[in-house]
Amino acid sequence: MCDWCLKHGNGKKWYMNAKNYSNELAKDLDLEDYLTEQWMNFETVFIRKIMGISSKGLGYKLKMPIIGRVLRWLAERMIHSESKNRNPMRADGHFGQVLPLEDAQIILSELAAEPIMENYCMCRWMQKGKKEACCINFGVLSGVIEKLPRFIPKDRVVMLDREQAMERLEEHNKKGYIASVWFQPVPYICAICSCETPECGGLRLRNDFNLKAVYKAEYIIQLDHDKCEGCKACVSMCQFSAIRFIPSINRVMIDYDKCFGCGVCRHACKFDALHLIPREEYPGFDGKY
C-alpha cells in the first residue's frame, strides 16, 4: 500500500487523509451522479464483469497461462482505476483495506463527512438473501442511499451521530465482523463495512482469485506465547484460518502469511495474549498487503 499512501495519504495511511473524505472532493469529482448510478444498479454491479466474464466464472480462466494473466491485469486495472471515464456500472476504482477497530473509530469520530448512516449490507443480501444493517456510509453516499428504500432498515433509525456510529462499529467487531474502509471511487472514501468472509464481495475476490479488491491491514497480530493458555477461543474467531491450535504445546500458533491484521481475534482472548503491531515492524511482512 506504500504507493497509495504516498499518492492519497499525504505521506500517511491513505485512509487517514482528511481530504479524501471531504464534500469538496466529492463535488469536484461529480460523485453524486456516479454513486447514484452505481447504487441504483447495485445488484448488477455486485458481480463485476471483466471482458464480459462474470466473477462467478473467473476461477479456472485465471489459472490459464496467457488468458489468466490478461484477465488479472484487466481486473486489477479496473479495480484501481483513476480514469476520468470510470464506469460506475463496473464499480471502477472501488477497493478497500481491512482496518482494526481503533483506526475505524478514528475515521468515524474525526474524518468521515456527515451525514453518517447505517444500511443493509448488500454483500450479505446478494450472497445469502439476508438483510442485516452493518455497513456504515457517510458523506455523499449517505444522501444517495437515503433515496433508495431497498437499502434502508425499516425497524429503526438509520442516521447516526459520531458516537453512535463508533458504538455500532464496536458491536459488529465484537461479533467477529471484519471492518474495512473503501474508496468509492479513488480517491473518495465514503464507507466502512463490517462483513464476513466469504460473504464480503471484496474478500471473496481476494481469497478466491487473489485480486487486490481489498488489502490486508497496516497491522499484523502478535502472539504473547507466555500468556496463551491454549483455550482455542481465538481459533474460531479468525476468518482467515491464520490461527491454529497445536496440541503438543497446548497453545496456538499464528500463520502470518494468512493474517489480515483485522484484530478481531483479540475480542475472544481472555488472557491478553494477542496484540496488533504495525506491519512494518514485523520482519519479512513489511509491504506485504
C-alpha positions, 0 to 999 in steps of 0.5 A: 500500500506504500504507493497509495499512501504516498499518492492519497495519504499525504505521506500517511495511511491513505485512509487517514487523509482528511481530504479524501473524505471531504464534500469538496472532493466529492463535488469536484469529482461529480460523485453524486451522479456516479454513486447514484448510478452505481447504487441504483444498479447495485445488484448488477454491479455486485458481480463485476464483469471483466471482458464480459466474464462474470466473477462467478466464472473467473476461477479456472480462466485465471489459472490459464497461462496467457488468458489468466494473466490478461484477465488479472491485469484487466481486473486489477486495472479496473479495480484501481482505476483513476480514469476520468471515464470510470464506469460506475456500472463496473464499480471502477476504482472501488477497493478497500483495506481491512482496518482494526477497530481503533483506526475505524473509530478514528475515521468515524469520530474525526474524518468521515463527512456527515451525514453518517448512516447505517444500511443493509449490507448488500454483500450479505443480501446478494450472497445469502438473501439476508438483510442485516444493517452493518455497513456504515456510509457517510458523506455523499453516499449517505444522501444517495442511499437515503433515496433508495428504500431497498437499502434502508432498515425499516425497524429503526433509525438509520442516521447516526451521530459520531458516537453512535456510529463508533458504538455500532462499529464496536458491536459488529467487531465484537461479533467477529465482523471484519471492518474495512474502509473503501474508496468509492471511487479513488480517491473518495472514501465514503464507507466502512463495512463490517462483513464476513468472509466469504460473504464480503464481495471484496474478500471473496475476490481476494481469497478466491482469485487473489485480486487486490479488491481489498488489502490486508491491514497496516497491522499484523497480530502478535502472539504473547506465547507466555500468556496463551493458555491454549483455550482455542477461543481465538481459533474460531474467531479468525476468518482467515484460518491464520490461527491454529491450535497445536496440541503438543504445546497446548497453545496456538500458533499464528500463520502470518502469511494468512493474517489480515491484521483485522484484530478481531481475534483479540475480542475472544482472548481472555488472557491478553495474549494477542496484540496488533503491531504495525506491519512494518515492524514485523520482519519479512511482512513489511509491504506485504498487503 
